[in-house]
């Protein structure tokens, strides 16, 4: 549209692409510098491709609202009332209609509202990511639960992720998963950045469900110090003793340490993994 407004026709576009002056992002959207990998750039490009009818949605919208750090491999959009040609690196969700209450603009991009973005995200990502996104929404707004329920009321009962969200909303806001998931996710990201082995999560070892488990190294990582763990000192030590008796090593970390000294925490995990492997 901008090229046409500037007097550049299809032939002119092809010539500029051949000369390397333009790089295609989607079929009818191009960039001048060849760089459009940021989520905001790709979202805007898809919104332009959809001629203003498409609304950026799902994990892409959740990322733009900063309620998740999931980086979707494709850019998602809702499109109401018509079909659109498939686009590389884009997933277009055809819907009958989009309620105006579920539409916002962010950085000039038409995008689903935070509550609707969360609901669509919940049908795409693992439970821990859904819990973390809910925690982020609750941090940002005291009305988050009400806004989510309002958005739910405008969706079909069988909307992907809706049943899960209803269960999460029925839990007390201070429940462990709502807080711990943020730190579990942060730890997994730090482990990936350090090139350390990926742990299994929520696995049962010696009769208890554990937070992170490395079976080959017989190492367990437990998160400690959240609200849910108050008054559980004795129980946690029984859990640790059961694991040690079964031949496992246990590391415990707190939210405070992960916030204040994340590199030290990851270094300790790396050392424990190395010792377990050497043994």
BELJORA-V379878 format. One record per pair of residues at least 12 apart in sequence whose ideal C-beta (glycine too) atoms are under 10 Angstrom apart, sorted by the first residue. I is the first residue (numbers start at 1). GAP is how many residues later the second one is. D is the distance in whole Angstrom. If there is no record, write none. Layout:
# BELJORA-V379878
i=(I	I)
gap=(GAP	GAP)
d=(D	D)
This chain:
# BELJORA-V379878
i=(1	1	1	1	1	1	2	2	2	3	3	3	3	3	4	8	8	10	13	13	16	16	17	20	21	21	22	23	23	24	24	24	25	25	25	25	25	25	25	25	25	25	25	25	25	26	26	26	26	26	26	26	26	26	26	26	26	27	27	27	27	27	27	27	28	28	28	28	28	28	28	29	29	29	29	29	29	29	29	29	30	30	31	39	39	39	39	39	39	39	39	39	39	39	40	40	40	40	40	40	40	40	41	41	41	42	42	42	42	42	42	42	43	43	43	43	43	43	43	43	43	43	43	43	43	43	43	43	44	44	44	44	44	44	45	45	45	45	45	46	46	46	46	46	46	46	46	46	46	46	47	47	47	47	47	47	47	48	49	49	49	49	49	49	49	50	50	50	50	50	50	50	50	50	51	51	51	52	53	53	53	53	53	53	53	53	53	54	54	54	54	54	54	54	54	54	54	54	54	55	55	55	55	55	55	55	55	55	55	55	55	55	55	55	55	55	55	56	56	56	56	56	56	56	56	56	56	56	56	57	57	57	57	57	57	57	57	57	57	57	57	57	57	57	57	57	57	57	57	58	58	58	58	58	58	58	58	58	58	58	58	58	58	58	58	58	58	58	58	58	59	59	59	59	59	59	59	59	59	59	59	59	59	59	59	60	60	60	60	60	60	60	60	60	60	60	60	60	61	61	61	61	61	61	61	61	61	61	61	61	61	61	61	61	61	62	62	62	62	62	62	62	62	62	62	62	62	62	62	62	62	62	63	63	63	63	64	64	64	64	64	64	64	64	65	65	65	65	65	65	65	65	65	65	65	65	65	65	66	66	66	66	67	67	67	67	67	67	67	67	67	67	67	67	67	67	68	68	68	68	68	68	68	68	68	68	68	69	69	69	69	69	69	69	70	70	70	70	70	70	70	70	72	72	72	72	72	73	73	74	74	74	74	74	74	75	75	75	75	75	76	76	76	76	76	76	76	76	76	77	77	77	77	77	77	77	78	78	78	78	78	78	78	78	78	78	78	78	78	79	79	79	79	79	80	80	80	80	80	80	80	81	81	81	81	81	82	91	93	95	97	98	98	98	98	99	99	99	99	99	99	99	100	101	101	101	101	101	101	101	102	102	102	102	102	102	102	102	102	102	103	104	104	112	113	113	113	114	114	114	114	114	114	114	114	114	115	115	115	115	115	115	115	115	115	115	115	115	115	115	116	116	116	116	116	116	116	117	117	117	118	118	118	118	118	118	118	118	118	118	118	119	119	119	119	119	119	119	119	119	119	119	119	120	120	120	120	120	121	121	121	121	122	122	122	122	122	122	122	122	122	122	123	123	123	123	123	123	123	124	124	125	126	126	126	127	127	127	127	127	127	127	128	128	128	128	128	128	128	128	128	129	129	130	130	130	130	130	130	131	131	131	131	131	131	131	131	131	131	131	131	131	132	132	132	132	132	132	132	132	132	132	133	133	133	133	133	134	134	134	134	134	134	134	134	134	135	135	135	135	135	135	135	135	136	138	138	139	144	144	145	145	145	146	148	148	148	148	149	149	149	151	152	152	152	172	174	174	174	175	175	175	176	176	176	176	176	177	177	178	178	178	179	179	179	179	179	180	180	180	180	180	180	180	180	180	181	182	182	182	183	183	183	183	183	183	183	183	183	184	184	184	184	184	184	184	184	186	186	186	186	187	187	187	187	187	187	187	187	187	187	187	188	188	189	190	190	190	190	190	190	191	191	191	191	191	191	193	193	194	194	194	194	194	195	196	196	196	196	196	196	197	197	197	197	197	197	197	197	198	198	199	199	199	199	199	199	199	199	199	199	199	200	200	200	200	201	201	203	203	205	205	205	205	205	205	205	205	206	206	206	206	206	206	206	206	206	206	206	206	207	207	207	207	207	208	208	208	208	208	208	208	208	208	209	210	210	210	210	210	211	211	211	211	212	212	212	213	213	214	214	214	214	214	214	214	215	216	216	216	217	217	217	217	217	217	217	217	217	217	218	218	218	218	218	218	218	219	219	219	219	219	219	219	219	219	219	219	220	220	220	220	220	220	220	220	220	220	221	221	221	221	221	221	221	221	221	221	222	222	222	222	222	222	222	222	223	223	223	223	223	224	224	224	224	224	224	224	224	225	225	225	225	225	225	225	226	226	227	229	229	229	236	236	237	240	248	249	249	249	249	249	250	251	251	251	251	251	251	253	253	253	253)
gap=(27	28	47	48	50	51	27	28	46	13	19	25	26	27	24	14	22	18	15	17	14	16	13	14	12	13	12	12	13	12	21	64	12	16	17	19	20	21	23	24	50	62	63	64	65	16	19	20	22	23	24	49	59	61	62	63	64	22	57	58	59	60	61	63	17	20	21	22	23	57	59	13	15	16	17	18	19	20	21	58	15	18	14	17	20	21	22	24	25	32	33	36	68	70	16	20	23	24	66	67	68	69	34	66	68	14	18	30	32	33	47	48	13	14	17	18	20	21	32	33	34	47	63	64	65	66	67	68	12	31	63	64	65	66	30	42	44	45	64	14	28	29	30	31	41	43	44	45	46	63	28	30	58	61	62	63	64	61	26	28	35	36	38	41	43	27	28	29	32	34	37	40	42	60	28	31	33	58	24	25	26	27	28	29	31	45	57	22	23	24	25	26	28	30	36	38	39	44	56	21	22	23	24	25	38	40	43	47	48	49	50	54	55	56	57	58	61	19	20	21	22	48	49	50	53	54	55	56	61	18	19	20	21	22	34	35	36	38	41	45	46	53	54	55	59	60	62	63	64	12	14	16	17	18	19	20	33	35	54	58	59	61	62	63	64	65	66	67	102	103	12	13	14	15	16	17	32	58	61	62	64	65	66	70	74	12	14	15	16	17	30	31	49	51	52	57	60	61	14	15	16	17	43	45	48	49	50	51	52	53	55	56	57	59	60	14	49	50	52	54	55	56	57	58	59	60	62	63	67	71	74	75	12	13	54	58	40	42	43	45	47	48	50	53	39	41	46	47	48	49	50	52	53	56	68	71	72	75	40	48	70	74	47	48	50	51	54	65	66	67	68	69	70	72	73	77	49	50	53	56	57	61	62	64	65	68	117	60	63	64	67	116	117	120	51	54	55	56	59	62	63	115	17	19	49	52	53	16	18	13	14	15	16	17	18	12	14	15	16	17	14	15	16	17	36	41	44	45	48	13	14	15	16	33	34	35	14	15	16	17	19	20	24	25	32	33	34	38	42	13	14	15	16	19	13	14	15	16	17	18	19	13	14	15	16	17	12	33	27	60	57	12	14	18	56	14	17	51	52	54	55	56	13	12	14	15	46	49	50	53	12	13	14	15	17	18	48	49	52	53	13	12	13	39	34	37	38	19	22	23	26	27	30	33	34	37	22	26	28	29	30	31	32	33	34	35	36	37	39	50	31	32	34	35	36	38	39	16	20	34	12	15	16	18	19	26	29	30	33	43	47	14	29	32	33	35	36	40	41	42	43	45	46	31	35	39	40	41	12	13	40	44	12	26	37	38	39	40	41	42	43	46	36	37	38	39	40	41	42	36	37	36	55	59	75	37	40	41	50	54	74	75	49	52	53	54	56	57	60	73	74	52	56	31	34	35	38	47	51	33	37	40	44	45	46	47	48	49	50	51	53	54	45	46	47	48	49	50	51	52	53	54	32	35	48	49	52	14	31	34	35	37	39	43	44	47	33	38	42	43	44	45	46	47	46	35	40	43	25	29	23	24	28	23	17	18	20	21	16	17	20	14	13	14	17	56	52	53	54	51	52	53	47	50	51	52	53	49	51	48	49	50	44	47	48	49	76	31	43	44	45	46	47	48	49	75	42	44	73	76	28	40	42	43	70	71	72	75	76	15	17	18	27	28	37	39	74	69	72	73	76	12	24	25	34	36	66	71	75	78	79	82	13	24	73	68	72	73	75	76	79	21	30	75	78	79	82	69	73	69	72	73	75	76	75	18	70	73	74	77	78	17	19	20	22	72	73	76	80	14	16	12	13	14	15	16	18	20	21	22	70	74	12	13	14	15	12	20	12	17	13	15	34	37	38	41	43	45	14	33	34	35	36	37	38	39	40	41	42	44	31	32	35	36	39	12	14	27	28	30	31	32	34	35	30	12	29	33	38	40	12	13	41	42	39	41	57	30	35	34	35	55	58	59	62	63	33	57	60	61	31	32	55	56	57	58	59	60	61	62	25	28	29	30	31	58	61	24	29	30	31	32	50	53	54	56	57	58	19	20	23	24	28	29	30	31	32	52	28	29	30	31	32	44	47	48	51	52	14	17	18	21	28	29	30	31	29	30	31	32	35	12	27	28	29	30	31	32	33	27	28	29	30	31	32	33	28	29	28	23	25	26	14	16	13	12	28	23	24	26	27	30	22	14	17	18	20	21	22	12	13	15	16)
d=(8	9	7	10	8	9	9	9	8	9	8	9	10	7	10	9	10	10	9	7	8	9	7	8	10	10	9	8	8	10	10	9	10	8	7	9	4	8	9	8	9	9	9	8	9	9	6	6	8	4	9	9	9	5	7	8	6	7	10	7	9	6	8	10	10	8	6	10	9	10	9	10	9	5	8	9	5	5	10	9	9	10	8	9	10	6	10	5	6	7	8	8	10	10	10	10	9	7	9	5	9	7	10	10	10	9	8	10	9	5	7	8	5	10	6	8	9	6	6	9	8	10	9	8	10	5	9	7	8	10	8	7	5	9	8	9	10	9	10	8	10	5	8	5	7	9	5	10	8	9	9	7	10	9	6	6	8	10	10	9	8	9	6	8	9	6	9	6	9	6	9	9	7	9	10	10	9	7	9	9	6	7	7	7	8	9	9	10	4	7	5	9	10	7	9	7	9	10	7	10	6	5	8	8	9	9	6	8	6	9	10	9	5	6	6	10	9	7	7	5	8	10	10	8	6	6	4	7	9	10	5	6	5	9	9	9	6	9	9	9	10	10	7	5	7	7	10	5	9	10	7	9	9	4	8	8	8	7	8	10	7	9	4	6	10	8	6	10	10	10	8	4	9	9	9	6	10	8	8	5	10	6	7	9	10	6	8	5	5	8	9	9	10	8	9	9	9	9	10	7	9	9	9	8	9	10	5	5	9	8	8	4	9	7	8	9	10	9	8	10	5	6	10	8	4	9	9	9	9	6	9	10	10	10	9	9	10	6	7	7	6	10	10	8	9	7	8	9	9	5	10	6	8	10	9	9	9	9	10	9	7	9	6	10	7	6	8	8	5	8	9	4	6	9	8	10	9	9	6	10	7	6	9	7	5	7	9	9	9	10	10	7	9	7	8	8	6	10	6	9	8	9	10	8	9	8	9	8	9	9	9	6	6	5	10	8	6	5	7	9	8	5	8	7	9	10	8	9	8	7	8	5	7	9	9	9	8	5	8	5	10	6	9	9	10	10	7	9	8	5	7	6	7	9	10	8	5	7	5	5	10	9	9	8	7	9	8	10	8	10	10	10	8	9	10	9	8	10	8	10	5	9	10	7	9	9	10	7	8	7	10	8	4	9	9	10	9	6	7	9	8	9	9	9	8	10	7	9	9	6	8	8	8	7	9	9	7	9	9	7	9	9	4	5	9	7	4	8	10	10	9	9	10	5	9	8	8	9	9	9	8	5	7	9	6	9	9	6	8	9	8	10	7	6	7	10	7	7	9	6	7	10	6	10	9	8	8	7	6	10	7	10	8	10	9	8	3	8	9	6	5	8	7	3	3	8	10	8	9	8	7	9	10	10	9	7	10	9	8	8	10	9	8	9	5	9	6	6	9	7	9	8	7	7	6	7	7	10	9	10	7	9	9	10	5	6	9	8	4	9	9	9	9	8	9	9	4	5	9	8	5	9	10	10	9	10	10	8	8	6	8	10	9	9	7	9	10	9	9	5	6	9	7	6	8	6	7	9	10	9	10	6	8	10	7	10	9	7	9	9	7	9	7	7	9	10	9	5	8	10	9	7	9	6	7	3	8	10	8	10	9	9	10	5	7	8	8	8	5	10	10	5	9	7	9	8	10	10	9	10	9	6	10	8	8	9	5	5	8	10	7	9	7	8	10	7	10	10	6	9	7	9	9	7	8	8	8	7	8	8	8	8	8	8	10	8	6	8	8	5	9	9	9	7	7	9	10	10	8	9	5	8	8	6	9	9	7	7	6	6	10	6	8	8	9	10	10	7	9	9	9	8	4	6	5	9	9	8	9	7	9	10	7	5	8	7	8	10	8	9	9	6	9	8	6	7	6	9	9	8	10	9	4	5	9	7	4	9	7	10	10	8	6	9	9	9	9	9	10	9	5	9	6	8	9	7	8	8	9	9	5	9	9	9	9	10	9	10	8	10	10	9	9	6	7	9	9	9	8	8	9	8	8	5	9	9	3	6	10	9	9	9	6	5	7	6	9	10	7	5	8	7	8	6	6	9	5	9	9	8	6	9	5	7	5	7	9	10	10	8	5	8	7	10	10	7	9	10	7	7	8	9	6	7	5	8	8	6	8	7	8	7	10	4	7	5	8	10	9	9	8	4	5	6	8	9	8	6	10	10	9	10	10	8	10	8	9	6	10	8	6	9	10	9	7	7	10	6	10	5	10	8	8)
